[in-house]
Amino acid sequence: MEKHIPLLTPYKMGKFDLSHRIVLAPLTRQRSYNSLPQEHAILYYVQRATPGGFLVSEATGVSVTAHGYIHTPGIWSKEQVEAWKPIVNAVHAKGGIFFCQIWHVGRASKFEFQPNGEAPIASTDKPITPLTLQDGTIEAFSPPRRLATHEISKITNDFNLAARNAIEAGFDGVEIHGAYGYLIDQFLKDSVNDRTDLYGGSLQNRCRFALEIVDSVAKEIGPDRVGFRLSPYSDCLDCHDSDPERLGVYMAQALNQYQILYCSMVEPEPVKIDGVLHTFHKLLPMRKTFNGTFIVAGGYDRERGSEAVREGYTDLVAYGKLFLANPDLVKRLEINAGLNKYDRSTFYTSDPVVGYTDYPFFDQSGH
Ligand SMILES: Cc1cc2nc3c(=O)[nH]c(=O)nc-3n(C[C@H](O)[C@H](O)[C@H](O)COP(=O)(O)O)c2cc1C
């Protein structure tokens, strides 16, 4: 059996000695009641932690306006910081390296989640087209309010405070969530950003908000504890760009100036050809541009992940759905075991066990 597949080789990410290349991708699970991380998250993260393994937390709100989905955690209050501590400690006790993904949803929110029922804030006042969910229900977000230029630094500061809080909670660093159509992406992409001030128009202006956050957070906690996540090819929440490669390369280049630890990028959706899923390594120009650790995600399995590391296309591979459904994914990939299938219907349900910590380990599932 091929034991030392490239995914299982050690890697030094800044000051962190990783024992393998398999990363827990950030996964929103909506089990943090009233935005407070719960005790059941200890087991969930510990199940997925390995000695020298790198984990990124679920997206975690930076402020009271950052919130858009029920039971997603926050890290703006003292109480939330305290609630994160036992979770982070438990991951550390198992030898894991744990970053907190810090997040502002922007216009992906509703009046009911906002202080005093106010409008969600965004780069624009254009609303998101209502989404039809898998069960046929329609998810409609509330019309947003365009941030005035002078308000933007306040949001940057919220990211800053959240990063400081994450360190206080014991996290090893933070990942700034610039992906999937949330606030930062609402500034980055030209389908949404219709501003005429310094934060809109040219590519440089659209990236300004993201880079001000990076600058500020890197100064606050040190660049060696900061990652940035970007999904140039995604069109989630109506956020798409007319030139994703140019956007991705510009950001990769700009991020170099801050010497942050890593850049995590999401592949375009894999395409099925003759029954086989293909990814096209569209992130290669960004990989070549960025000087720090590069992480890819999106449709990776054992074979494609190994190939990506072997070819030098990436340093690390983040696994989302496979890690969600396989708490011992690292072990399973190592021994080339079968994988549990994920159940989409429980991705975002609030049960503290079902679809969360009850996916079987390899020796329990018997295959
Ligand atoms: C249930 C679920 C929740 C997710 N939550 C987040 C999140 O909080 N932050 C984020 O950046 N990406 C999130 N993602 C995207 C994943 O991190 C990952 O990029 C995506 O699932 C593609 O990787 P995969 O094909 O290995 O699942 C989520 C994905 C799923 C399935």
The ligand as an SDF file (V2000), in Angstrom:
LIG
                    3D

 31 33  0  0  0  0  0  0  0  0999 V2000
  -21.8130   22.6710    5.0330 C   0  0  0  0  0  0  0  0  0  0  0  0
  -20.8020   23.6220    4.4350 C   0  0  0  0  0  0  0  0  0  0  0  0
  -20.4780   24.7860    5.1030 C   0  0  0  0  0  0  0  0  0  0  0  0
  -19.5170   25.6460    4.6050 C   0  0  0  0  0  0  0  0  0  0  0  0
  -19.1660   26.7600    5.3290 N   0  0  0  0  0  0  0  0  0  0  0  0
  -18.1420   27.5410    4.9220 C   0  0  0  0  0  0  0  0  0  0  0  0
  -17.6660   28.5920    5.7370 C   0  0  0  0  0  0  0  0  0  0  0  0
  -18.1310   28.8130    6.8560 O   0  0  0  0  0  0  0  0  0  0  0  0
  -16.6460   29.3480    5.2460 N   0  0  0  0  0  0  0  0  0  0  0  0
  -16.0710   29.1140    4.0200 C   0  0  0  0  0  0  0  0  0  0  0  0
  -15.1580   29.8370    3.6160 O   0  0  0  0  0  0  0  0  0  0  0  0
  -16.4900   28.0920    3.2530 N   0  0  0  0  0  0  0  0  0  0  0  0
  -17.4870   27.2990    3.6760 C   0  0  0  0  0  0  0  0  0  0  0  0
  -17.8620   26.2240    2.9170 N   0  0  0  0  0  0  0  0  0  0  0  0
  -17.0870   25.8730    1.7070 C   0  0  0  0  0  0  0  0  0  0  0  0
  -16.0060   24.8330    2.0320 C   0  0  0  0  0  0  0  0  0  0  0  0
  -15.0310   25.3560    2.9180 O   0  0  0  0  0  0  0  0  0  0  0  0
  -15.2960   24.3290    0.7600 C   0  0  0  0  0  0  0  0  0  0  0  0
  -14.6250   25.3870    0.1410 O   0  0  0  0  0  0  0  0  0  0  0  0
  -16.2840   23.7170   -0.2250 C   0  0  0  0  0  0  0  0  0  0  0  0
  -17.1440   22.8090    0.4380 O   0  0  0  0  0  0  0  0  0  0  0  0
  -15.5630   23.0090   -1.3710 C   0  0  0  0  0  0  0  0  0  0  0  0
  -14.7540   21.9640   -0.8740 O   0  0  0  0  0  0  0  0  0  0  0  0
  -15.2290   20.4120   -0.8900 P   0  0  0  0  0  0  0  0  0  0  0  0
  -15.5280   20.0820   -2.3340 O   0  0  0  0  0  0  0  0  0  0  0  0
  -14.0630   19.6760   -0.3260 O   0  0  0  0  0  0  0  0  0  0  0  0
  -16.4620   20.3000   -0.0380 O   0  0  0  0  0  0  0  0  0  0  0  0
  -18.8760   25.3710    3.3740 C   0  0  0  0  0  0  0  0  0  0  0  0
  -19.2250   24.2040    2.6780 C   0  0  0  0  0  0  0  0  0  0  0  0
  -20.1650   23.3260    3.2010 C   0  0  0  0  0  0  0  0  0  0  0  0
  -20.4840   22.0590    2.4610 C   0  0  0  0  0  0  0  0  0  0  0  0
  1  2  1  0
  2  3  1  0
  2 30  2  0
  3  4  2  0
  4  5  1  0
  4 28  1  0
  5  6  2  0
  6  7  1  0
  6 13  1  0
  7  8  2  0
  7  9  1  0
  9 10  1  0
 10 11  2  0
 10 12  1  0
 12 13  2  0
 13 14  1  0
 14 15  1  0
 14 28  1  0
 15 16  1  0
 16 17  1  0
 16 18  1  0
 18 19  1  0
 18 20  1  0
 20 21  1  0
 20 22  1  0
 22 23  1  0
 23 24  1  0
 24 25  2  0
 24 26  1  0
 24 27  1  0
 28 29  2  0
 29 30  1  0
 30 31  1  0
M  END
$$$$
